[in-house]
Amino acid sequence: MERKLPEYLKLDNSGEEDRITVTLLKGVKVDGETRKALTLREPSVGDNIAARDMANKDNAMSEVVLIANLAEVPPDAIQSAKMRDYSRLQEALDFLNG
């Protein structure tokens, strides 16, 4: 049975890797511009390893780095997200992780 996603998560599984677009409540600043949505691509094992290494094995920072890499934004953009937006990004990541 396929999981039903909330309306703020939009799955695109038409390509070689799945992508989820996350609509944010407050948005995040990227290059001085507020983005109200981010699209995360499906992570690979290598993405997880690289994020863990970049975060010096700190689990919380590793997740921030992973989400940033998948969304192609700097980690500080994710760190500045409000918690409700971050929870949405975590939910998208959880879905993509299976």
VENTA-V282828 format. One record per residue. N is the residue number from 0. RES is the residue in one small letter. OMEGA is omega as a letter, one per 40 degrees, with the letter a starting at -180 (999 if undefined). NEAR is the number of other C-alpha atoms within 10 Angstrom. Layout:
# VENTA-V282828
N|RES|OMEGA|NEAR / N|RES|OMEGA|NEAR
This chain:
# VENTA-V282828
0|m|a|3 / 1|e|i|4 / 2|r|i|6 / 3|k|a|7 / 4|l|i|12 / 5|p|a|11 / 6|e|a|8 / 7|y|i|14 / 8|l|i|22 / 9|k|a|15 / 10|l|i|16 / 11|d|a|13 / 12|n|a|11 / 13|s|a|8 / 14|g|a|7 / 15|e|i|7 / 16|e|i|12 / 17|d|i|14 / 18|r|i|23 / 19|i|i|22 / 20|t|a|18 / 21|v|i|24 / 22|t|a|19 / 23|l|i|21 / 24|l|a|15 / 25|k|a|15 / 26|g|i|20 / 27|v|i|24 / 28|k|i|17 / 29|v|a|14 / 30|d|i|10 / 31|g|a|7 / 32|e|i|9 / 33|t|i|12 / 34|r|a|15 / 35|k|i|14 / 36|a|i|19 / 37|l|i|21 / 38|t|i|20 / 39|l|i|23 / 40|r|a|20 / 41|e|a|20 / 42|p|i|18 / 43|s|i|13 / 44|v|i|8 / 45|g|i|9 / 46|d|i|16 / 47|n|a|17 / 48|i|a|14 / 49|a|i|17 / 50|a|i|22 / 51|r|i|20 / 52|d|a|13 / 53|m|a|14 / 54|a|a|17 / 55|n|i|11 / 56|k|i|13 / 57|d|a|12 / 58|n|a|12 / 59|a|a|10 / 60|m|i|17 / 61|s|i|21 / 62|e|i|19 / 63|v|a|22 / 64|v|i|26 / 65|l|i|24 / 66|i|i|28 / 67|a|a|21 / 68|n|a|19 / 69|l|i|18 / 70|a|a|22 / 71|e|i|13 / 72|v|i|17 / 73|p|i|16 / 74|p|a|19 / 75|d|i|14 / 76|a|i|17 / 77|i|i|23 / 78|q|a|15 / 79|s|a|13 / 80|a|i|18 / 81|k|a|14 / 82|m|i|11 / 83|r|i|12 / 84|d|i|21 / 85|y|i|20 / 86|s|i|13 / 87|r|i|18 / 88|l|i|28 / 89|q|i|16 / 90|e|i|16 / 91|a|i|26 / 92|l|i|21 / 93|d|i|10 / 94|f|a|15 / 95|l|i|18 / 96|n|i|11 / 97|g|999|6
